[in-house]
Amino acid sequence: MNARTSRNTRGFTLVELLIVITIIGVLAALAAGGAMYVQGKAREAMTKTQVGQMEMALEQYKNEYGEYPPLLSDQKAVERHAASRWKRASVTYADILAAAGLPAESTAHQRIAATLTFWLGGHRDTTGTYTGFSADVANPLKIGGQRAASLFDFNEKNTLPIGGTTAFCYAVFDKPVVYFRSTSLGDAMAYMQKPAEGDGDKVYPLACDMGEFGVAVPYAKTFTGNLSGFGWTPADFAAADLSWYGAKKFQLIHPGRNALFADPELRYDNGDAGCKETWFACVGTGDGITYEDNDNITNFTDTATLEGAMNQ
């Protein structure tokens, strides 16, 4: 009787306790992993929604001013657009850079990054809020006085400082959104930069190096050329059957969960000495696509991430 009672009331052995602890740990890890997955998907959906709100703001901008905002890196396009938008003012490219918080020596990447906050936000006040441009039609960049309403609500929560400047870029969850507007070179070369003076008829891909966030480039749908031996002339692009997402509009690109558009070392060509610009990336064929591209969130796919578009 006493022996049977002793066997029935004995405690757990060390091995049994370790097994129970291990099982509890595995279950907790599974639960935490599931919660993180759900949280990540929810954040992707919220990012997609906010990128969509910016897309609507850009469409509103076009309705009001006749075209989408030009990249601040394109001097000729900026001067032409400013003359059209502010017909009664005399605004120079230098004036616009200064108003955007960009020094004269700022890089093309910095100017691309500041494009959205400048054209849709106007001036930034001391509280970190963008208050629109001056209501004075003869001096829209004037500081102080009555303001015309901005087209998007930029503030400290949805902007990030651009290093080396006093400018800010649009951000979602502390990650920048890069805006690429298509150029006037035609659909095939919509996201190519115009030839530099003395560079013949060559054109190069647009790119935006965001420092710690990596390099963002526009995305193509189709491309039948060979990047390793590409000549970068309009004839080469025509022969390559290149087509773009948003060829006549724009692309908005967010770096996703990993906060990296793509590794700069993988974005740059190190082989051809005559081709040092960043590659564009082709979703359809995988050319120029890196692992970091997969979770990038854009305005031109039905899925939340670029990886979803590649798997369609």
C-alpha positions in Angstrom: 0.0 0.0 0.0 2.7 2.4 1.0 4.9 1.5 -2.0 2.0 2.0 -4.4 1.1 5.4 -2.9 4.8 6.5 -3.1 4.9 5.5 -6.9 1.6 7.5 -7.6 2.8 10.7 -5.8 6.4 10.9 -7.1 7.4 14.2 -8.8 8.6 14.7 -12.4 12.1 13.5 -13.3 14.6 15.9 -14.6 14.3 14.4 -18.1 10.5 14.9 -18.0 10.8 18.5 -16.9 13.3 19.2 -19.7 10.8 17.6 -22.3 8.0 19.8 -21.0 10.1 22.9 -21.0 11.2 22.2 -24.6 7.6 21.6 -25.7 6.5 24.9 -24.1 9.5 26.7 -25.8 8.6 25.3 -29.2 5.0 26.3 -28.8 5.9 29.8 -27.7 8.3 30.2 -30.6 5.6 29.1 -33.0 3.1 31.5 -31.5 5.6 34.4 -31.6 6.6 33.5 -35.2 2.9 33.5 -36.2 2.3 36.8 -34.4 5.3 38.3 -36.2 4.1 37.0 -39.5 0.7 38.4 -39.0 2.1 41.7 -37.8 4.4 41.9 -40.9 1.5 41.2 -43.3 -0.5 43.9 -41.5 2.3 46.4 -41.9 2.7 45.5 -45.6 -1.0 46.2 -46.1 -0.8 49.5 -44.3 2.3 50.5 -46.3 0.5 49.6 -49.5 -2.4 51.7 -48.4 -0.2 54.8 -47.6 1.7 54.4 -50.9 -1.7 54.3 -52.6 -2.7 57.6 -50.9 0.5 59.1 -52.3 -0.5 57.8 -55.7 -3.9 59.5 -55.5 -2.1 62.8 -54.4 0.0 62.6 -57.5 -3.0 62.1 -59.7 -4.6 65.1 -58.0 -1.4 67.1 -58.7 -1.6 66.2 -62.4 -5.3 67.2 -62.5 -4.4 70.6 -61.1 -1.1 71.4 -62.9 -1.3 69.3 -66.1 1.5 66.8 -65.4 3.1 64.8 -62.6 5.8 66.5 -60.6 9.2 66.5 -62.4 12.2 65.0 -60.6 14.2 67.8 -58.9 17.3 66.2 -60.6 16.1 67.2 -64.0 16.9 71.0 -64.3 15.2 71.5 -67.7 12.0 69.7 -66.7 11.9 71.6 -63.4 12.3 75.0 -65.0 9.7 74.2 -67.7 7.2 72.9 -65.0 7.8 75.9 -62.7 7.1 78.3 -65.6 3.9 76.5 -66.3 2.7 76.2 -62.7 3.7 79.7 -61.6 3.0 81.8 -64.7 3.2 85.1 -62.9 6.5 84.4 -61.1 10.1 84.3 -62.1 11.6 81.3 -60.3 15.0 79.8 -61.1 16.3 76.3 -60.6 18.6 77.5 -57.9 15.6 79.1 -56.1 13.7 75.8 -56.2 16.7 73.8 -54.8 17.1 76.3 -52.0 13.4 76.2 -51.1 13.5 72.4 -51.1 16.4 72.5 -48.6 19.0 71.2 -51.2 22.4 72.9 -51.4 23.7 73.8 -54.9 26.2 70.9 -54.6 23.5 68.3 -53.7 23.6 65.1 -55.7 21.0 63.9 -58.2 20.1 61.1 -55.7 19.3 63.7 -53.0 17.2 65.7 -55.4 15.2 62.7 -56.5 14.6 61.9 -52.8 13.3 65.4 -52.1 10.9 65.6 -55.1 7.7 64.5 -53.4 7.9 66.7 -50.3 8.8 69.8 -52.3 6.1 69.7 -55.1 3.3 68.3 -52.9 4.3 69.8 -49.6 5.8 73.2 -50.3 7.7 74.8 -47.4 8.6 73.1 -44.2 8.1 75.1 -41.0 10.0 74.9 -37.7 7.5 72.3 -36.3 8.3 69.8 -39.1 5.0 70.3 -41.0 4.8 71.2 -44.7 2.6 74.2 -45.1 2.3 74.6 -48.9 3.7 77.4 -51.0 3.1 81.1 -50.6 -0.3 82.4 -51.8 1.6 85.3 -53.4 1.4 84.3 -57.1 4.3 86.6 -57.9 6.5 84.9 -55.3 5.4 81.4 -54.5 8.6 80.5 -52.7 8.4 83.4 -50.3 8.8 82.6 -46.6 5.9 83.7 -44.3 2.6 85.2 -45.1 -0.6 83.3 -46.3 0.0 79.8 -47.7 -1.8 77.9 -50.4 -2.8 74.4 -49.1 -0.4 71.5 -49.7 -1.6 68.5 -51.5 -0.3 65.9 -49.0 0.0 66.0 -45.2 3.8 65.7 -44.6 5.0 65.9 -41.0 7.7 64.5 -38.8 6.0 61.1 -38.6 6.1 60.4 -42.4 9.3 62.1 -43.5 13.0 61.4 -43.0 16.0 63.8 -43.3 18.1 63.5 -46.3 21.8 63.4 -45.2 23.9 66.4 -46.2 20.9 68.7 -46.7 18.1 70.3 -44.8 15.6 68.5 -47.1 13.3 65.6 -46.2 11.9 62.7 -48.1 8.5 61.0 -47.8 8.6 57.9 -45.6 6.3 55.1 -44.4 7.2 53.4 -41.1 10.6 55.2 -41.0 11.5 53.9 -44.5 11.8 56.2 -47.5 9.6 56.0 -50.6 11.4 56.8 -53.8 9.5 58.4 -56.7 10.5 58.0 -60.3 8.6 60.0 -62.9 8.8 58.7 -66.5 10.7 61.0 -68.8 9.8 62.2 -72.3 12.2 59.8 -74.1 9.3 57.5 -75.1 7.8 54.5 -73.6 10.7 52.2 -74.1 13.1 54.5 -72.3 10.6 56.1 -70.0 12.9 55.8 -66.9 16.2 56.6 -68.6 18.1 59.8 -68.1 18.6 62.1 -71.1 22.0 62.0 -72.7 24.6 64.2 -71.1 26.2 66.9 -73.2 29.1 65.3 -75.1 27.8 61.8 -74.4 26.5 61.1 -77.9 23.1 59.4 -78.0 23.7 57.2 -74.9 21.0 57.2 -72.2 21.3 55.7 -68.7 19.0 54.3 -66.1 17.6 56.5 -63.4 18.7 55.5 -59.9 18.3 56.8 -56.4 21.0 55.9 -53.9 19.4 56.2 -50.4 22.6 55.5 -48.4 21.8 53.0 -45.6 18.6 52.0 -47.4 20.4 50.9 -50.6 19.8 51.8 -54.2 16.3 52.1 -55.7 15.8 51.8 -59.5 12.7 51.7 -61.7 11.3 48.3 -62.6 10.7 47.0 -66.1 8.1 44.3 -67.1 9.9 42.9 -70.2 13.5 43.1 -71.5 15.0 40.8 -74.1 18.4 42.4 -74.3 21.7 41.4 -72.6 22.8 43.8 -69.9 26.4 42.6 -69.9 26.9 43.8 -73.5 24.4 46.6 -73.7 25.2 49.7 -75.7 22.7 52.1 -74.0 21.6 53.8 -77.2 17.9 54.3 -78.2 18.4 51.7 -80.9 19.6 49.2 -78.3 16.6 49.8 -76.2 14.2 49.5 -79.2 15.8 46.2 -80.1 15.5 44.9 -76.5 11.7 45.1 -76.4 11.8 47.0 -73.1 8.5 47.9 -71.4 7.9 49.5 -68.1 5.4 49.5 -65.3 3.7 52.9 -65.4 5.5 53.8 -68.6 3.6 57.1 -69.0 3.2 57.8 -65.3 5.5 57.1 -62.3 6.7 54.5 -60.0 6.7 54.6 -56.1 9.0 52.2 -54.4 9.2 51.4 -50.6 12.1 49.1 -49.4 9.8 46.8 -47.4 10.5 45.0 -44.2 14.2 44.7 -44.6 14.5 48.5 -45.1 16.8 47.9 -48.1 15.9 48.6 -51.8 18.9 46.6 -52.9 22.6 46.2 -52.0 24.6 48.9 -53.8 27.3 46.5 -54.6 24.9 44.3 -56.5 23.2 47.2 -58.2 26.3 48.5 -59.9 28.0 47.0 -62.9 31.7 46.5 -62.2 32.7 44.9 -65.5 32.2 47.3 -68.4 34.3 50.4 -67.8 32.0 52.4 -70.1 28.8 51.5 -68.2 29.0 52.6 -64.6 25.4 53.6 -64.0 23.1 51.6 -61.8 21.1 48.9 -63.7 17.3 49.1 -63.9 15.6 45.8 -62.8 13.3 43.6 -64.9 10.6 41.8 -63.0 9.6 39.7 -65.9 13.0 38.1 -66.5 14.8 38.7 -63.2 17.5 40.8 -64.8 19.0 43.2 -62.1 16.7 41.7 -59.4 18.4 41.0 -56.1 17.2 39.2 -53.0 16.5 42.5 -51.3 14.1 43.5 -54.1 11.6 40.8 -53.1 9.8 42.6 -50.2 9.9 46.0 -51.9 6.4 47.5 -51.9 5.3 49.5 -55.0 2.3 51.3 -56.5 2.2 49.2 -59.7 1.5 45.7 -58.6 -1.8 44.2 -57.3 0.2 42.3 -54.6 1.7 43.9 -51.5 5.3 43.0 -52.5 7.4 42.8 -55.6 8.0 39.1 -54.9 4.2 38.5 -55.4 4.4 40.2 -58.8 7.4 38.0 -59.8 5.5 34.9 -58.9 2.3 35.7 -60.8 
